[in-house]
Amino acid sequence: MKGAVNQGIVLQVVQAYQAVLYAQRQADIAQHAEETAKALLRDAQAHVKAGLAVDSDLLAAQVNLAERQ
């Protein structure tokens, strides 16, 4: 019985550790997505300023960034 309890505790610890790793990876992905959205917004702003894009492109980049913040 004691061995089964110990195995259960080990399993819970391993699962908790995996959950932490998963959460950290998800946070990294979200941060990268936000950085990418910021870069796309800067590009859209530059393109609109240069006359190479329309305001709706800028708005789409702004929405994209807002969704990732």
Secondary structure, DSSP 4 states (H G I P E B T S, - for coil): -HHHHHHHHHHHHHHHHHHHHHHHHHHHHHHHHHHHHHHHHHHHHHHHHTTSS-HHHHHHHHHHHHHH-
